[in-house]
Amino acid sequence: MANKRYRLPLIPLRGLTVFPGMVLHFDVGRKKSIAAIDKAMAGDRLVFLSYQKDSFIESPTREDVSKIGVVAEIRQILKLPDGNLRVLIEGLVRAGITRYYDGEEYIEANVVEKSDIPCEDSLSEQVLMRKVLGLLRDHFDLYEKINPQVLASLVEIEDGGELADVTASNFPLKPHDQQLILEELNVSARLEKLIALMENENNILEVEQGVMSKLKTSLDKNQRDYILREQMKIIQEELGDFESGQAEAEGYREKITKRNLPKEVKEKLDEELSRLSRLSSMSQEYGVVQNYIDTVLAMPWDVSTEENGDITLAKKILDRDHYGLEKVKERILEYLAVKSLAPEAKGSIICLAGPPGTGKTSIAKSLAESLGRKYVRVSLGGIQNEAEIRGHRKTYVGAMPGRIVTALKMAGSKNPLILLDEIDKMSSDFRGDPTAAMLEVLDPEQNSGFRDHFLELPFDLSQVLFVTTANSIENIPRPLYDRMDIIEISGYTELEKLNIAKQYLLPKQRKENGLSSKTLKVPDKTVNAIIEGYTRESGVRSLERKLGAICRKAAKEIVEEGKSSITVSEKVLTKYLGGRIFTYDHIPQSNMIGMATGLAWTEVGGDTLSIEINVMKGSGKLELTGNLGDVMKESAKAALSFIRANSDVFAINPDFYKEKDIHIHVPEGAIPKDGPSAGITMATALISALTGSAVNRNVAMTGEITLRGRVLPIGGLREKALAAYRMGIQKIIIPFENKKDYEELPEKIKEKIEFVFAKDIKTVLENAIETGGEQWNLSMLS
Ligand code: ADP
């Protein structure tokens, strides 16, 4: 088969030979070469690389470039700040030039692929190949410059030509000698040439080592280092690669002496720097080592900010930035007081837990400011494996330090406040559990020597103040939970939201949009209308966004229409925000049969939940619809079971479940619902549907039910009560054991709503059923 022909843009290489199968990067600066790369990138990304015999010639002619080179594919291009390009290429096949066109813009050539001329005798090929491998091992023993992984992979190669190519590209040969190997098409001649060159190099090394070992005994370490470096300079100058590597290493050394680095860090850096100065700046490893040194140097080993222990200032700043939240502020100040009295004591970690938009992040920021610490936020949401926290080993391609180390780098001080956001949203996959790594980060007993896989050096985290946040406490991994001091932040009432909007959010948004309280007026009524009709949340995040939207629109109006001031009344709200998005559930017009109002708690806050039940003639089927979770379904079954067991109390036919179909539906099917707390609501609606007695329309309830009709406590009472308050409910039935949560409810809610504390379903029915359950013999239940 005829060998393949190409017409390709040509790049003359100075001081470098590329072999087929080799991937490497080099910098391109000459205009014609850059144009050649552009041309290739516009097409199939192929270029022809040819060794330039004399590297001092700026504009090579046909005679200056070698006839044999490689066809290579461009993998990646990076624009360097000085205008040069750094290209990553892969050598594909050997080829020879048949025609050379020195164009205005770039050089082009017709090339034809050159195949190897195989060895005639496979035995002698084997002998030569063994010799090459032997010399490589000798070299490795003498000098250790060849990567042991490369050495191991070379043993696997079966083709003599390929072995010669890979060896030549990895062995420290002069580029000119490498080119000789490239040009040799005959495989046995290629191996022989290579062997001669390698033997020569090994001999030199051997002599050098002999001299060195003598020197070693007679010189002290400093002098020895000096001589080594001088020697290296000469070798590198020979290789034409001195400037960048050595100068860069010197620059780093200067930086290091100026810093007050821990001994271990210094030693590690010294080690890496001597590696750096040995490497060619063209090699991939050079970039890896350089990146590592940069990262280590960027760490705040020796930088910290002065801590401010003034609690009155902390209180001032917390009050300045946040409305209400008295309990939360109090808890934080207590924490600080303890910390300032016993700075060395290893306290627990604060966890701010509550729905989104309730000011968790913002409290952490104020706290950092008041303590004079730098603030960094690390989002843990969605983190699935350990490496994200602890980093990848630097031998990995594209390795990076983990989030904790990155955060410290960003903070630029070793005593920042690091906010670990959404610690409840971490999960784990097959690559290791992030919780374990997180435990080490947070554990004061262990974190003074935290090791990141990338950094490979221990970093002292004991001076970092960690604050975590979570939306729901239940989802915090248990071992982490045990180490935390949970401070709960619950949702805001409408009134609190109004005050936050007036005193904080609106002034902030006005300022951001270049407005003032004179140019933009937003009356309280309007703010209330926004809260009710355009947001449904426990926090104030969407509220802040909506106010921001109003400010932007108002600013536009003022500029475009030349108005001097704007008042956004409730009536014109639709003009700014569009139609209302939410309407709250309304209390039913009259008392209904088979329908009861429950209270639910979701991550975004509380909500009311109406449960509807139809009982029809049928064959005993129970149907549950409305996107209900397993626990809720079980809760419905428990309620049904309770009623069957007590059919005599309610005077219903004990065989009702055989002759009737029951359909339980919880509207708004798009929203998933789960949890046991709808138990008593289900039971009430069921009893109402089966007996035909109506449920009070003004009553809402929440509580888990047992098979014996006892009422068990629930969580999230405050959020649930707020939702009932919004709907205008007058009476709420809650489990007796939630009385302590009731005590902490806002006074406003306690004034407006009557609370009933139920130990068992009897109390529930007496309060929920229109007649008070007189018609039944409820006393039999207790
Ligand atoms: P979270 O971290 O809990 O999700 P953020 O801290 O991001 O909430 O709060 C959202 C916005 O609401 C921020 O602009 C914050 O300043 C504001 N905010 C929340 N609670 C209050 C409050 N009590 N007083 C003043 N502003 C608040």
Residues whose N, C-alpha, C, O or C-beta is under 5 A from the ligand:
A	BS01	ADP	D321 H322 Y323 P355 P356 G357 T358 G359 K360 T361 S362 I500 Y504 V540 R541
